[in-house]
Amino acid sequence: MRDRYKELMLRSFKDAMDVVDEYNEWAADAFDSAPPVPPQAVPQVAMALYQSRVMDGWGGDGGFDIPEFDDKMFE
C-alpha cells in the first residue's frame, strides 16, 4: 500500500517538472518579459498534484486531510 503512494508522489514530481517546463516555454513565447517559474517551485506543484490525486482516490469529497511531510517524503 505504501508503494502506491510512493509511485503517486514520484509521478507527481515528474508531471510537475513537465508542467513547469511547458509553462515556461509558453510564457516565453506569449510575453515579452515573463519571469520563468523557478525550479524551486517544482516541489510545491508536485505536492499540489499529489494532494489532488490522493483526494481523487478517496472520492474527491474533501473529507480526507493529508498529513504534513517533514523531510520524510522519500522514506
Backbone as CSV, one residue per row, in Angstrom:
resi,resn,N_x,N_y,N_z,CA_x,CA_y,CA_z,C_x,C_y,C_z
1,MET,0.829,-1.193,0.000,0.000,0.000,0.000,0.868,1.249,0.000
2,ARG,1.937,1.203,0.727,2.814,2.361,0.790,3.481,2.619,-0.568
3,ASP,3.751,1.563,-1.324,4.372,1.716,-2.629,3.469,2.469,-3.597
4,ARG,2.170,2.313,-3.452,1.232,3.022,-4.315,1.366,4.531,-4.120
5,TYR,1.500,4.964,-2.882,1.638,6.396,-2.607,3.009,6.920,-3.028
6,LYS,4.021,6.083,-2.875,5.359,6.472,-3.322,5.369,6.649,-4.837
7,GLU,4.757,5.708,-5.545,4.667,5.810,-7.003,3.876,7.046,-7.417
8,LEU,2.810,7.331,-6.701,1.994,8.509,-6.995,2.791,9.790,-6.774
9,MET,3.623,9.835,-5.729,4.439,11.011,-5.461,5.494,11.198,-6.549
10,LEU,6.147,10.112,-6.940,7.174,10.212,-7.982,6.560,10.644,-9.315
11,ARG,5.395,10.100,-9.634,4.721,10.501,-10.872,4.308,11.973,-10.804
12,SER,3.892,12.423,-9.626,3.520,13.826,-9.448,4.725,14.739,-9.646
13,PHE,5.912,14.316,-9.171,7.119,15.125,-9.379,7.479,15.196,-10.858
14,LYS,7.390,14.068,-11.561,7.696,14.083,-12.987,6.712,14.969,-13.744
15,ASP,5.436,14.859,-13.405,4.432,15.691,-14.059,4.621,17.168,-13.721
16,ALA,5.012,17.467,-12.494,5.240,18.857,-12.097,6.390,19.464,-12.888
17,MET,7.448,18.688,-13.098,8.564,19.193,-13.902,8.104,19.475,-15.334
18,ASP,7.274,18.597,-15.875,6.751,18.805,-17.229,5.858,20.042,-17.295
19,VAL,5.001,20.217,-16.294,4.102,21.371,-16.263,4.900,22.663,-16.201
20,VAL,5.895,22.714,-15.335,6.706,23.928,-15.198,7.472,24.208,-16.494
21,ASP,8.038,23.178,-17.101,8.760,23.372,-18.372,7.837,23.888,-19.466
22,GLU,6.667,23.272,-19.598,5.720,23.710,-20.629,5.236,25.132,-20.367
23,TYR,4.966,25.452,-19.100,4.531,26.812,-18.776,5.617,27.821,-19.104
24,ASN,6.852,27.509,-18.744,7.944,28.434,-19.019,8.131,28.653,-20.519
25,GLU,7.995,27.589,-21.307,8.090,27.736,-22.767,6.950,28.593,-23.305
26,TRP,5.742,28.319,-22.829,4.585,29.095,-23.273,4.727,30.565,-22.883
27,ALA,5.112,30.827,-21.650,5.236,32.204,-21.174,6.314,32.955,-21.947
28,ALA,7.409,32.298,-22.284,8.475,32.944,-23.050,7.985,33.327,-24.442
29,ASP,7.150,32.482,-25.050,6.617,32.779,-26.378,5.496,33.816,-26.336
30,ALA,4.681,33.784,-25.296,3.493,34.634,-25.231,3.768,36.047,-24.713
31,PHE,4.777,36.221,-23.889,5.030,37.514,-23.268,6.463,37.956,-23.539
32,ASP,6.654,39.257,-23.542,7.990,39.789,-23.786,8.914,39.607,-22.588
33,SER,8.396,39.864,-21.415,9.255,39.786,-20.225,8.570,38.982,-19.123
34,ALA,8.287,37.751,-19.396,7.662,36.895,-18.393,8.740,36.183,-17.580
35,PRO,8.742,36.396,-16.275,9.733,35.675,-15.464,9.369,34.191,-15.414
36,PRO,10.331,33.322,-15.603,10.032,31.885,-15.581,9.724,31.393,-14.166
37,VAL,9.010,30.303,-14.092,8.774,29.659,-12.802,10.098,29.045,-12.371
38,PRO,10.568,29.360,-11.167,11.874,28.834,-10.748,11.804,27.341,-10.430
39,PRO,12.917,26.653,-10.570,12.940,25.209,-10.262,12.538,24.898,-8.821
40,GLN,12.718,25.859,-7.924,12.357,25.639,-6.520,10.849,25.473,-6.338
41,ALA,10.061,25.875,-7.330,8.606,25.764,-7.232,8.104,24.371,-7.610
42,VAL,8.948,23.550,-8.222,8.523,22.219,-8.667,7.999,21.367,-7.504
43,PRO,8.655,21.321,-6.331,8.091,20.522,-5.232,6.709,20.987,-4.790
44,GLN,6.457,22.292,-4.834,5.136,22.792,-4.451,4.082,22.374,-5.466
45,VAL,4.420,22.436,-6.746,3.500,21.994,-7.790,3.269,20.487,-7.662
46,ALA,4.337,19.742,-7.400,4.222,18.293,-7.237,3.325,17.948,-6.051
47,MET,3.475,18.653,-4.956,2.647,18.377,-3.782,1.178,18.684,-4.065
48,ALA,0.922,19.753,-4.809,-0.461,20.072,-5.172,-1.049,18.970,-6.055
49,LEU,-0.267,18.495,-7.026,-0.731,17.391,-7.874,-0.969,16.129,-7.046
50,TYR,-0.037,15.843,-6.162,-0.141,14.649,-5.315,-1.392,14.709,-4.440
51,GLN,-1.598,15.848,-3.788,-2.779,16.008,-2.932,-4.059,15.857,-3.734
52,SER,-4.086,16.447,-4.910,-5.260,16.347,-5.758,-5.530,14.896,-6.153
53,ARG,-4.485,14.173,-6.488,-4.647,12.768,-6.894,-5.057,11.886,-5.731
54,VAL,-4.526,12.141,-4.551,-4.931,11.369,-3.377,-6.393,11.665,-3.048
55,MET,-6.772,12.931,-3.109,-8.164,13.303,-2.841,-9.099,12.634,-3.840
56,ASP,-8.685,12.595,-5.093,-9.497,11.957,-6.118,-9.644,10.467,-5.831
57,GLY,-8.585,9.869,-5.313,-8.628,8.452,-4.964,-9.538,8.163,-3.789
58,TRP,-9.759,9.153,-2.946,-10.631,8.989,-1.781,-12.052,9.439,-2.074
59,GLY,-12.353,9.689,-3.316,-13.717,10.070,-3.672,-13.869,11.541,-3.968
60,GLY,-12.857,12.347,-3.676,-12.888,13.763,-4.012,-13.900,14.581,-3.236
61,ASP,-14.331,14.074,-2.070,-15.329,14.816,-1.308,-14.728,15.824,-0.341
62,GLY,-13.419,15.874,-0.259,-12.766,16.831,0.625,-12.742,16.396,2.074
63,GLY,-13.072,15.159,2.352,-13.139,14.692,3.721,-11.867,14.042,4.224
64,PHE,-10.797,14.116,3.469,-9.551,13.461,3.855,-8.457,14.502,3.960
65,ASP,-7.798,14.583,5.110,-6.700,15.523,5.307,-5.387,14.805,5.091
66,ILE,-4.521,15.407,4.312,-3.213,14.830,4.041,-2.251,15.317,5.113
67,PRO,-1.527,14.402,5.767,-0.604,14.818,6.826,0.560,15.620,6.254
68,GLU,1.137,16.446,7.097,2.299,17.236,6.702,3.502,16.319,6.560
69,PHE,4.322,16.576,5.556,5.539,15.810,5.344,6.707,16.647,5.841
70,ASP,7.372,16.171,6.872,8.528,16.907,7.379,9.793,16.100,7.101
71,ASP,10.348,16.339,5.923,11.585,15.702,5.464,11.500,14.182,5.402
72,LYS,10.316,13.627,5.256,10.166,12.186,5.180,9.503,11.778,3.860
73,MET,9.549,12.629,2.869,8.853,12.353,1.623,9.427,11.160,0.890
74,PHE,10.702,10.903,1.035,11.344,9.871,0.238,11.662,8.622,1.028
75,GLU,11.186,8.513,2.248,11.457,7.321,3.052,10.485,6.224,2.701
